Amino acid sequence: MRALTWHGKHDVRMETVDDPQIVNPRDAIIRITSTAICGSDLHLYDSYIPTLHKGDILGHEFMGEVVEAGPGSTLKPGERVVVPFVIACGKCFFCEKQQFAACDNSNPAEKADMSEVMYGYPMTGAFGYSHLTGGYAGGQAEYVRVPYSDVGPIVIPDGLEDEKVLFLSDILPTGWMAAENCEIEPGDTVAVWGCGPVGLFAIQSALIMGAHRLIAIDHYPHRLELAKSLGAEVINFHDVKVREALFEITGGIGPDAVIDAVGMESHGFTIDNILDAVKATVKLGTDRPHVLREVILACRKGGRVSVPGVYGGMGDKIPIGALMEKGLSLKTAQTHVQKYMPHLLEMIGEGKVDTTFLISHRLPLEDAPNGYKIFKEQQNEVTKVVLKPDWKEAA
Amino acid sequence: MSDPPINRAEESDAPDTAAVHQRDVAKEAAEERGWHEAALVGRTITVNRPRQEVYAFWRDFRNLGRFLENIESVTPGDDRRSHWVIKAPGGRTVEWDSVLTEDMPGEALAWESAEGADIKNTGRIEFRDGPPGRGTEVTATIVYGPPAGDLGKLIAKLFQREPKVQARRDLRRFKQLLETGEISTSEAPAAAPRGGAQAKG
């Protein structure tokens, strides 16, 4: 089959590789009909995540048609499914608590050592996201093997086209959980840093959950326009001092909840960020937590900090004093996708949530390397790239 | 306070290796057995299944080859003896008999290699209830003695290359098998672990 493979920094290629096969009873094989490039794929593209091997197939946002199901799978050939990026066994302590992104079993035994050393306990398995998360082949391909297919994939009813439901795989539940972690109360102001896909879905979700005001922060005009169209007030951090603006907007109280939807590769010409970039370049540090610092400092006393943005390693100069002295609560996680999918699918079906506005580019899978390039280089215009394995030529 | 964790740790060999005490437990284990040296591995894992079931799975020694990577097979013989076939480098195998030295149903199991084994080894597995509704805590303590013969030395190297790494991976596979019925893998079928695809039994 054809698949998008990683070969190094800014080097991804379309290659012909072996077709996936059923290995375990609960496996299924999916023929991909739509797959997307995630903002977090750019962290792989930029080599910010260690333990990728040359030839690894990327991609963790995908959906398709079941072509083969093991004896332990509940799926049937022909069914259309969206697959969560988190691989979860459904049987361990964590899965039973619906903390699917903390599943204790899906990261293979021999792969789990690395993250156990890094984080104290091993990470959960995920598709196409380095060997820290299990080395599972991703879905930017014609076919993919889905382990524990009786737990993860959600069957999509006929009549809901791919583009309406594809983002159930990651970014829609991720934005939703980010908003849920804000524990929104009536009258609350929520500030969201980063108007990429997760930030935009977090904005949409927070408004559905009853946020009184929503303030979106970015520097790409087009992305700020999208945020505005969802109902947010916007701040361009190139034009305005964000913390002062938030202070004024909220009558000197500060936002009740803040969301870092940026993560480890924040932009911006500030001293701390420049130092972080230098340290990352010379491998003295990995993460550039500029936005994490900002959200902690901007949040009101006793407020909530929600971090859906991806971090992987160590960060310097986190304002720990502000976190403690202001009595902030901090919630973060990889998304417990399986927990949120059914409710969100229902809302999509009822027309309460629309995700299609996000898609700016549709490309054949064969053009995936170019998709990465434009997503990386033209972040203003390119908000989401969807790849189609069965399109043979550019549309 | 009955049986607080630190007391439990003092009573068990395994958590000692996790620096509960700064004792040289490997040396003590060797002295206890009259060996001139020993390597000791201890590790605890929680399995989200009832204690009797977890015990019974391990007690059926035929299952060991499904999650212990270095073991080709274990065949129960009469009464307390079982025959172990161990993978050796270069596609070879080494075999020895083990004797069950302790069997407290639902609580503990221990075995010891019989006279003449290329690597003397003993193992003890303890099963305890976790907090209510949270399954079974399994503590494995394995002691390897000095090898006999050249092949024995080679095997010992294999086992002791990273005995702690081996133990934690083996226990993770044990947990996966009991909780999910499979062994998680991202490999293609040819390179995948054996335990996953087999029927239980």
Interface residues (C-beta under 8 A of the other chain):
Chain A: D18 P20 Q21 I22 V23 N24 P25 R26 G72 C89 G90 K91 C92 F93 E96 D104 N105 S106 N107 P108 A109 E110 K111 A112 D113 E116 G125 G134 G135 Y136 A137 P147 Y148
Chain B: T46 N48 R134 G135 V165 R168 R169 D170 R172 R173 K175 Q176 E179 T180 G181 E182 I183 S184 T185 S186 E187 A188 P189 A192 P193 G196 A197
